Amino acid sequence: MGASILWIVEPDAALRPILAAAVDGMLPEACVAETLPGAPVPLGALVLSLRAGEDWPAWLAGQRVPVVALVAKGETRLWPAGWEVLEKPLHPASVRGALRRALDACTVATEALALPGGSLLLTQRLLRGPDGEARLTEKEVALLRYLLRAAAPVPRPQLLAEIWGYQADTPTRTVETHLYRLRRKIDGLGLPLALVATGDGIEARVG
């Protein structure tokens, strides 16, 4: 086991398999436990469930890894910078979405995605093409990045969960709204890039 391991820490034995299923496949390896060890362990990411007033191990504060903290409702403590914090009770889909945001935040500082004739600059939130560039919002970057990395069309419910942390049946048109705005920004950049809706979901077609 190495730095690619996802730790899922939940005191409630009944909830551990639910959390594990919610984030299945997001990192190559996973370890499900009741508590975190008192000494540092290799971490690729962490889903940490805390009881009211419960502290995390001191060594964790110095770790620069994606963390999703599941906390009691009404907790007002100051959380470490960069943590995604969700109040209980919550839907498993929101945990997956929060972990995706945490993972993206840890890689965005140095990452750019190459496109034919251009690139998606994640830090600057810029989409560049032969004929210009367009500034994107945080969610537009997350959506386009996700679609570009997907190996197949992505169903709308999956996008709602991964990008926005919504439940699959949430009555919202946010996916359609963001796709519309992205398509308008892509137009005129000279990029061979199209966001296409198919019967199986949404896909980014390049070339």
C-alpha positions as CSV (number, residue, x, y, z in Angstrom):
1,M,0.0,0.0,0.0
2,G,1.2,3.5,-0.8
3,A,0.2,7.1,-1.3
4,S,-2.6,6.1,-3.7
5,I,-4.6,4.6,-0.8
6,L,-8.0,6.1,0.2
7,W,-8.7,5.8,3.9
8,I,-12.4,5.7,4.9
9,V,-12.7,6.2,8.7
10,E,-16.2,5.7,10.2
11,P,-16.9,4.6,13.8
12,D,-20.3,3.2,12.9
13,A,-19.8,-0.3,11.5
14,A,-23.2,-0.2,9.7
15,L,-22.1,3.0,7.8
16,R,-18.6,1.9,6.8
17,P,-19.7,-0.3,3.8
18,I,-22.1,2.5,2.6
19,L,-19.3,5.1,2.6
20,A,-17.0,2.6,0.9
21,A,-19.5,1.9,-1.9
22,A,-20.1,5.7,-2.3
23,V,-16.5,6.4,-3.2
24,D,-15.6,3.0,-4.8
25,G,-13.0,3.2,-7.5
26,M,-11.9,6.8,-6.9
27,L,-8.4,5.8,-5.9
28,P,-6.6,2.5,-6.8
29,E,-6.7,1.2,-3.2
30,A,-9.0,1.7,-0.2
31,C,-8.7,1.0,3.5
32,V,-11.9,1.1,5.7
33,A,-11.3,1.5,9.4
34,E,-13.0,2.5,12.7
35,T,-10.4,5.0,13.6
36,L,-7.2,6.6,12.2
37,P,-4.0,5.3,13.6
38,G,-2.2,7.6,16.1
39,A,0.9,7.6,13.9
40,P,1.1,8.8,10.2
41,V,0.1,6.4,7.5
42,P,0.4,6.6,3.7
43,L,-2.5,8.7,2.5
44,G,-3.8,9.4,-1.0
45,A,-7.1,10.8,0.3
46,L,-9.2,10.6,3.4
47,V,-12.9,10.4,4.3
48,L,-13.1,11.0,8.0
49,S,-16.2,10.8,10.0
50,L,-16.1,12.7,13.3
51,R,-18.4,12.6,16.3
52,A,-19.5,15.9,17.9
53,G,-16.4,17.5,19.4
54,E,-14.1,14.7,18.3
55,D,-10.6,15.7,17.3
56,W,-8.5,14.3,14.4
57,P,-5.0,12.9,15.1
58,A,-2.4,15.7,15.5
59,W,-0.2,14.3,12.7
60,L,-3.1,14.7,10.2
61,A,-2.9,18.5,10.3
62,G,0.5,18.5,8.6
63,Q,-0.6,16.2,5.8
64,R,-1.3,17.9,2.4
65,V,-3.9,15.4,1.1
66,P,-7.5,15.6,0.0
67,V,-9.8,15.3,3.1
68,V,-13.5,15.0,3.3
69,A,-14.7,15.5,6.9
70,L,-18.2,14.2,7.9
71,V,-19.1,16.2,11.0
72,A,-22.0,16.6,13.4
73,K,-24.7,19.2,12.5
74,G,-23.9,22.6,14.0
75,E,-20.1,22.1,14.3
76,T,-18.5,25.6,14.2
77,R,-14.9,24.7,14.6
78,L,-12.1,26.0,12.4
79,W,-11.3,23.3,10.0
80,P,-7.9,22.9,8.3
81,A,-7.6,24.8,5.0
82,G,-8.6,22.8,2.0
83,W,-10.8,20.3,3.8
84,E,-14.2,19.6,2.3
85,V,-16.6,19.5,5.3
86,L,-20.1,17.9,5.1
87,E,-22.7,18.0,7.9
88,K,-24.5,14.8,8.9
89,P,-27.0,13.5,8.0
90,L,-26.0,13.4,4.4
91,H,-26.5,11.4,1.2
92,P,-23.7,9.1,0.0
93,A,-23.6,10.9,-3.4
94,S,-22.6,14.1,-1.6
95,V,-19.5,12.3,-0.2
96,R,-18.4,11.2,-3.6
97,G,-18.9,14.7,-5.0
98,A,-17.0,16.3,-2.1
99,L,-14.1,13.8,-2.5
100,R,-13.9,14.6,-6.2
101,R,-13.7,18.3,-5.4
102,A,-11.0,17.7,-2.8
103,L,-9.0,15.6,-5.2
104,D,-9.3,18.2,-7.9
105,A,-8.2,21.0,-5.6
106,C,-5.0,19.1,-4.7
107,T,-4.0,18.6,-8.3
108,V,-5.3,21.8,-9.9
109,A,-2.3,24.0,-8.9
110,T,0.1,22.5,-11.5
111,E,-2.2,20.8,-13.9
112,A,-3.2,21.6,-17.5
113,L,-5.0,19.5,-20.0
114,A,-3.7,19.6,-23.5
115,L,-6.1,19.9,-26.4
116,P,-5.4,19.9,-30.2
117,G,-4.3,23.5,-30.8
118,G,-5.0,24.6,-27.2
119,S,-5.3,23.7,-23.6
120,L,-7.4,23.9,-20.5
121,L,-5.4,25.8,-17.8
122,L,-6.9,24.7,-14.5
123,T,-5.3,27.1,-12.1
124,Q,-6.1,30.2,-14.3
125,R,-9.5,28.7,-15.3
126,L,-8.7,29.5,-18.9
127,L,-9.7,27.6,-22.1
128,R,-7.2,28.5,-24.8
129,G,-7.5,27.8,-28.5
130,P,-5.9,28.9,-31.8
131,D,-8.4,31.9,-32.1
132,G,-8.4,33.1,-28.5
133,E,-9.2,32.2,-24.9
134,A,-12.2,32.1,-22.6
135,R,-12.3,32.4,-18.8
136,L,-14.3,29.7,-17.1
137,T,-16.0,29.5,-13.8
138,E,-14.9,26.9,-11.2
139,K,-17.8,24.6,-12.0
140,E,-17.3,25.0,-15.7
141,V,-13.6,23.9,-15.3
142,A,-14.7,20.9,-13.2
143,L,-17.3,19.9,-15.6
144,L,-15.1,20.2,-18.7
145,R,-12.2,18.5,-17.0
146,Y,-14.4,15.6,-15.9
147,L,-15.9,15.1,-19.4
148,L,-12.4,15.3,-21.1
149,R,-11.1,12.6,-18.8
150,A,-14.1,10.3,-19.2
151,A,-13.7,7.2,-21.4
152,A,-17.4,7.1,-22.3
153,P,-20.5,9.4,-22.2
154,V,-21.3,10.4,-18.6
155,P,-24.9,10.1,-17.4
156,R,-26.5,13.3,-16.1
157,P,-27.0,11.8,-12.5
158,Q,-23.3,11.0,-12.3
159,L,-22.4,14.5,-13.2
160,L,-24.8,15.9,-10.6
161,A,-23.2,13.7,-7.9
162,E,-19.5,14.1,-9.0
163,I,-19.4,17.8,-9.8
164,W,-22.2,19.3,-7.6
165,G,-22.7,16.7,-4.9
166,Y,-26.4,16.5,-5.7
167,Q,-28.6,13.4,-5.4
168,A,-29.5,11.8,-8.7
169,D,-33.1,12.9,-8.5
170,T,-32.5,16.5,-7.6
171,P,-34.8,18.7,-9.6
172,T,-32.3,21.0,-11.2
173,R,-31.2,22.1,-14.7
174,T,-27.7,23.1,-13.6
175,V,-26.1,20.5,-15.9
176,E,-27.9,21.9,-18.9
177,T,-27.2,25.5,-17.9
178,H,-23.5,24.9,-17.5
179,L,-23.3,22.9,-20.8
180,Y,-25.0,25.8,-22.6
181,R,-22.5,28.3,-21.2
182,L,-19.5,26.1,-21.9
183,R,-20.6,25.6,-25.5
184,R,-20.9,29.3,-26.0
185,K,-17.4,29.9,-24.6
186,I,-15.9,27.1,-26.8
187,D,-17.5,28.6,-29.9
188,G,-15.0,30.9,-31.6
189,L,-11.8,29.5,-30.0
190,G,-11.0,27.4,-33.0
191,L,-10.8,24.2,-31.0
192,P,-11.9,20.9,-32.4
193,L,-14.0,20.3,-29.2
194,A,-17.7,19.6,-28.9
195,L,-19.9,18.8,-25.9
196,V,-22.5,16.3,-27.2
197,A,-25.6,14.9,-25.5
198,T,-26.2,11.2,-26.4
199,G,-28.7,8.6,-25.2
200,D,-26.0,7.4,-22.7
201,G,-25.1,10.8,-21.3
202,I,-22.8,13.7,-22.1
203,E,-19.4,13.4,-23.8
204,A,-16.6,15.7,-24.9
205,R,-15.6,15.0,-28.5
206,V,-12.1,16.1,-29.5
207,G,-10.9,16.1,-33.1
